[in-house]
Amino acid sequence: MRIFTVSFFGHRRIDDAIRVESGLEKKLRRLICEREYIEFLVGRDGEFDLMVASVVRRVTRSTGWGNTHLTLVLPYLKAEYRDHEQEYLAYYDEVEVCPVSAAAHPKSAIRIRNREMVERSDLVICCIQHEYGGAYQAVQYAEKQGKKVMNLADEEEVPD
């Protein structure tokens, strides 16, 4: 079985969240129906990440296909996770701490984790509205690596 891996990057705050969420839902429905098995990699560092996890869960439940795996990738072991491990494990299919970023200085850990996620991915779905920040840098890196990138912020409305 070929696993198709998708990672997600977006700014901490997103504009026009309803439009972005609608576009994301349509893309995910299409991917789930087209692919044999999909691993979704997501962080938990802002509005977009939380939206992605919610939409993945909703679409997975509504399609009932059972061909997805939602992985939370942490840059290092965070106190919030340690204090609420059971809730995280109940929501995500898997929680992993990126070993490369966990061994790095905390100030560079998120950037390193993002690069590791990009390297594992076949597709990067993002919501990049500004040309600065960690999400923007991750998408720039993905493009340099020749990864396919879909920016939900660039799309007016995603067709059905």
C-alpha positions in Angstrom: 0.0 0.0 0.0 1.3 3.4 -1.0 1.0 6.0 1.8 0.4 9.5 0.6 1.6 12.1 3.1 0.2 15.6 3.5 1.6 18.3 5.8 -0.1 21.6 6.8 1.4 25.0 7.5 -0.4 28.3 8.3 0.0 31.5 10.2 -1.1 31.6 13.9 -4.0 33.8 12.9 -5.9 33.5 9.6 -8.2 35.9 7.8 -11.5 34.8 6.4 -11.5 31.5 8.3 -14.9 30.4 7.0 -13.7 30.5 3.3 -10.4 28.8 4.2 -12.1 26.0 6.1 -14.6 25.4 3.3 -11.8 25.2 0.8 -9.8 22.9 3.0 -12.8 20.6 3.5 -13.4 20.2 -0.2 -9.7 19.5 -0.9 -9.6 16.9 1.9 -12.7 15.1 0.7 -11.3 14.9 -2.8 -7.9 13.6 -1.5 -9.5 11.0 0.8 -11.6 9.7 -2.1 -8.7 9.6 -4.6 -6.0 8.1 -2.4 -5.6 4.6 -1.0 -4.2 5.8 2.3 -3.3 9.3 3.6 -1.2 10.3 6.5 -1.9 13.9 7.7 0.9 15.6 9.6 0.0 18.7 11.6 1.4 20.9 14.3 -0.6 22.6 17.0 0.8 26.1 16.9 -2.0 28.3 15.7 -5.5 28.7 14.3 -4.8 27.0 11.0 -3.3 23.9 12.7 -6.4 23.6 15.0 -8.7 24.1 12.0 -6.9 21.4 10.0 -7.1 18.8 12.7 -10.9 19.5 13.2 -11.6 19.4 9.4 -9.6 16.1 9.0 -11.6 14.6 11.8 -14.9 15.8 10.5 -14.2 14.7 6.9 -12.8 11.3 8.0 -16.0 10.7 10.0 -18.4 11.8 7.3 -16.7 9.7 4.5 -16.3 6.7 6.7 -13.5 5.4 4.5 -11.0 4.7 7.3 -8.0 5.4 5.0 -6.5 8.3 7.0 -4.1 8.7 9.9 -3.8 12.1 11.7 -0.4 12.6 13.3 0.4 15.5 15.6 4.1 16.3 15.2 5.5 18.2 18.2 8.9 19.9 18.0 9.7 18.8 21.5 7.8 17.5 24.5 5.6 20.3 25.6 4.1 20.7 29.1 0.6 21.0 27.7 0.9 17.6 26.0 2.5 16.1 29.1 -0.3 17.4 31.3 -3.1 16.3 28.9 -1.6 13.3 27.2 -4.8 11.2 27.3 -6.9 13.9 25.6 -4.3 14.3 22.9 -4.2 10.5 22.3 -8.0 10.4 22.2 -8.1 13.1 19.5 -5.1 12.3 17.3 -4.3 8.9 15.8 -0.7 9.4 16.9 1.4 12.0 18.7 5.1 12.0 17.9 7.9 14.2 19.1 10.3 15.0 16.2 13.6 13.6 17.4 15.7 16.0 15.3 14.0 19.1 16.6 13.7 17.8 20.2 17.5 17.6 20.3 17.9 21.2 18.9 17.8 24.6 20.7 14.2 25.4 21.5 14.3 28.6 19.4 15.0 26.6 16.3 13.0 23.5 17.1 9.8 24.5 15.3 11.7 25.4 12.1 13.5 22.1 12.2 10.3 20.2 12.9 8.6 21.9 9.9 11.5 20.9 7.6 11.2 17.3 8.8 7.5 17.4 8.1 8.1 18.8 4.6 10.7 16.1 3.8 8.2 13.4 4.7 5.4 14.9 2.6 4.1 14.4 -0.9 1.9 17.5 -0.7 1.9 20.6 1.4 -1.4 22.4 2.0 -1.0 25.8 3.5 -2.7 29.1 4.3 0.0 31.7 3.7 -1.2 35.2 3.8 2.1 37.0 4.6 5.6 36.7 3.4 7.1 36.2 6.8 7.0 33.8 9.7 7.7 30.1 10.3 4.8 28.9 8.1 6.0 31.0 5.2 9.6 29.7 5.6 8.3 26.1 5.7 6.4 26.6 2.4 9.5 28.3 0.8 11.5 25.2 1.8 8.8 22.9 0.4 8.9 24.7 -2.9 12.8 24.4 -3.0 12.4 20.7 -2.3 10.1 20.3 -5.3 7.0 19.5 -3.2 3.6 20.2 -4.6 2.1 23.1 -2.6 -1.5 24.3 -2.4 -2.1 27.7 -0.8 -5.7 28.1 0.4 -5.1 31.8 0.8 -4.6 32.2 -3.0 -7.9 30.6 -3.9 -11.1 32.7 -4.1 -13.3 29.6 -3.9 -12.5 26.0 -4.3 -14.8 24.4 -6.9 -16.8 21.3 -5.9 
